[in-house]
Amino acid sequence: MILVTGASGKVGSEAARLLDAQRQPTRVLVRDASRAPHADVEIATGDFERPDTLDAAMRGIETVILVSPAVPAQEIAVIASAVRQGVRHIVKITSKASADSPVERRRGQAQIEVYLETSGLSYTLLRANAYMQNLLALAPTIKQSRGFLMSAGDGQVGMIDARDVAATAAKVVAEPTAHAGRAYWLTGPELITYNDVAKELSGALGYTVEYRQTTPTEHLSAMVRAGVPETVATSNAQAFGLIAEGDAAWLSDEFAAVTGTTPRSLRTFIADHIAAFTERLTPASIGPLRTR
Ligand SMILES: NC(=O)c1ccc[n+]([C@@H]2O[C@H](COP(=O)([O-])OP(=O)(O)OC[C@H]3O[C@@H](n4cnc5c(N)ncnc54)[C@H](OP(=O)(O)O)[C@@H]3O)[C@@H](O)[C@H]2O)c1
């Protein structure tokens, strides 16, 4: 049986849906059962902060797709529970982790990866570039003001649709031993700037969407004013500043190598999510903006 954590989130919900479609015995871990994905899967309610709920969710599990906000103590608790419960393989969703990154979230990812590597479990790392789904957080401002604020300058991003990260995870868990010890760098098919995002949205929406460039410091304040938790806003602003410097301008063909398919383009992502940019949305329905 496969356990998907973070199953109410961007990658986890799609991974659960794909595993259900593949008829893979699957359990999802969610904090709130009402936020479980619409799929025919077992539901375990639990919290990364409560090891007893993790142990209950891990019972009888062979493989875990590990998605979380990447708070080191929390993910380490999940991995420790997996070891206790005899799990064989973990597929960890991660980013450009580095112990000396200026971005706290990436240092946290590096800490988690070290713990996983020394846990004795077999594992695969899915190291994704920024998700296209982050653009959904811009939808309310775009609807209000026909533009969005961003501090990524003219930096390019190998942006990937989170559904493709989920598709890679679903492929890996179908044959974990073939992917043991591997780290796959996942990107979309093209390098995209936020000017490109504005252009694509303009084409899809039929009016000009303006990219309002700002500095990471001003962007941080704006995100906090909009209700993004300060730690998340700080990491986001740092990541956007790095994007401006070219940090996310990388592409890889490893998605195609693992899945045998082509990653979704920005145009496809926007077409599939056009309702988010046209219909009334509440901030709660899209969640806080997180980058990597
Ligand atoms: N976003 C990006 O651009 C990006 C790019 C590359 C890599 N990544 C990596 O992807 C991973 C997930 O990020 P994301 O942005 O995809 O997050 P996300 O969609 O918000 O998913 C996070 C999930 O964790 C769950 N969760 C949070 N706190 C929990 C707790 N205490 N106990 C149990 N479940 C809890 C959330 O459930 P609730 O619904 O209950 O809150 C949600 O299902 C991170 O490792 C991140 O570094 C993200």
The ligand as an SDF file (V2000), in Angstrom:
LIG
                    3D

 48 52  0  0  0  0  0  0  0  0999 V2000
    5.4280   25.4390   -4.4210 N   0  0  0  0  0  0  0  0  0  0  0  0
    6.4970   25.3360   -5.2140 C   0  0  0  0  0  0  0  0  0  0  0  0
    6.7280   26.1030   -6.1660 O   0  0  0  0  0  0  0  0  0  0  0  0
    7.4770   24.2290   -4.9790 C   0  0  0  0  0  0  0  0  0  0  0  0
    8.5020   23.9990   -5.9180 C   0  0  0  0  0  0  0  0  0  0  0  0
    9.4030   22.9570   -5.6960 C   0  0  0  0  0  0  0  0  0  0  0  0
    9.2840   22.1690   -4.5750 C   0  0  0  0  0  0  0  0  0  0  0  0
    8.2730   22.4180   -3.6890 N   0  0  0  0  0  0  0  0  0  0  0  0
    8.1800   21.5620   -2.4880 C   0  0  0  0  0  0  0  0  0  0  0  0
    6.9300   20.8930   -2.4740 O   0  0  0  0  0  0  0  0  0  0  0  0
    6.6010   20.6140   -1.1070 C   0  0  0  0  0  0  0  0  0  0  0  0
    5.1690   21.0380   -0.8400 C   0  0  0  0  0  0  0  0  0  0  0  0
    5.0370   22.3890   -1.1090 O   0  0  0  0  0  0  0  0  0  0  0  0
    3.6820   22.8770   -1.7390 P   0  0  0  0  0  0  0  0  0  0  0  0
    3.8340   24.3010   -2.0410 O   0  0  0  0  0  0  0  0  0  0  0  0
    3.3300   21.9360   -2.8430 O   0  0  0  0  0  0  0  0  0  0  0  0
    2.6960   22.7080   -0.5130 O   0  0  0  0  0  0  0  0  0  0  0  0
    1.1190   22.4890   -0.4450 P   0  0  0  0  0  0  0  0  0  0  0  0
    0.5220   22.2700   -1.7840 O   0  0  0  0  0  0  0  0  0  0  0  0
    0.6230   23.6240    0.3720 O   0  0  0  0  0  0  0  0  0  0  0  0
    1.0130   21.1370    0.3690 O   0  0  0  0  0  0  0  0  0  0  0  0
    1.3710   21.0520    1.7220 C   0  0  0  0  0  0  0  0  0  0  0  0
    0.5410   19.9700    2.3470 C   0  0  0  0  0  0  0  0  0  0  0  0
    1.0220   19.7320    3.6800 O   0  0  0  0  0  0  0  0  0  0  0  0
   -0.1170   19.6440    4.5400 C   0  0  0  0  0  0  0  0  0  0  0  0
    0.2330   19.9980    5.9050 N   0  0  0  0  0  0  0  0  0  0  0  0
    0.7000   21.1970    6.3480 C   0  0  0  0  0  0  0  0  0  0  0  0
    0.9590   21.1320    7.6720 N   0  0  0  0  0  0  0  0  0  0  0  0
    0.6440   19.8730    8.0650 C   0  0  0  0  0  0  0  0  0  0  0  0
    0.6730   19.1950    9.3070 C   0  0  0  0  0  0  0  0  0  0  0  0
    1.1030   19.8030   10.4310 N   0  0  0  0  0  0  0  0  0  0  0  0
    0.2670   17.9030    9.3590 N   0  0  0  0  0  0  0  0  0  0  0  0
   -0.1690   17.2700    8.2350 C   0  0  0  0  0  0  0  0  0  0  0  0
   -0.2590   17.8600    7.0220 N   0  0  0  0  0  0  0  0  0  0  0  0
    0.1470   19.1500    6.9370 C   0  0  0  0  0  0  0  0  0  0  0  0
   -1.1170   20.6140    3.9500 C   0  0  0  0  0  0  0  0  0  0  0  0
   -2.3870   20.2710    4.4500 O   0  0  0  0  0  0  0  0  0  0  0  0
   -3.5260   21.3440    4.8960 P   0  0  0  0  0  0  0  0  0  0  0  0
   -4.4680   21.3690    3.7320 O   0  0  0  0  0  0  0  0  0  0  0  0
   -4.1160   20.7140    6.1190 O   0  0  0  0  0  0  0  0  0  0  0  0
   -2.8400   22.6400    5.1650 O   0  0  0  0  0  0  0  0  0  0  0  0
   -0.9510   20.3310    2.4660 C   0  0  0  0  0  0  0  0  0  0  0  0
   -1.6930   19.2080    2.0750 O   0  0  0  0  0  0  0  0  0  0  0  0
    7.6310   21.3210   -0.2480 C   0  0  0  0  0  0  0  0  0  0  0  0
    8.6150   20.3780    0.0990 O   0  0  0  0  0  0  0  0  0  0  0  0
    8.2000   22.3590   -1.2020 C   0  0  0  0  0  0  0  0  0  0  0  0
    9.5110   22.7500   -0.8670 O   0  0  0  0  0  0  0  0  0  0  0  0
    7.3680   23.4080   -3.8640 C   0  0  0  0  0  0  0  0  0  0  0  0
  1  2  1  0
  2  3  2  0
  2  4  1  0
  4  5  1  0
  4 48  2  0
  5  6  2  0
  6  7  1  0
  7  8  2  0
  8  9  1  0
  8 48  1  0
  9 10  1  0
  9 46  1  0
 10 11  1  0
 11 12  1  0
 11 44  1  0
 12 13  1  0
 13 14  1  0
 14 15  2  0
 14 16  1  0
 14 17  1  0
 17 18  1  0
 18 19  2  0
 18 20  1  0
 18 21  1  0
 21 22  1  0
 22 23  1  0
 23 24  1  0
 23 42  1  0
 24 25  1  0
 25 26  1  0
 25 36  1  0
 26 27  1  0
 26 35  1  0
 27 28  2  0
 28 29  1  0
 29 30  1  0
 29 35  2  0
 30 31  1  0
 30 32  2  0
 32 33  1  0
 33 34  2  0
 34 35  1  0
 36 37  1  0
 36 42  1  0
 37 38  1  0
 38 39  2  0
 38 40  1  0
 38 41  1  0
 42 43  1  0
 44 45  1  0
 44 46  1  0
 46 47  1  0
M  CHG  2   8   1  16  -1
M  END
$$$$
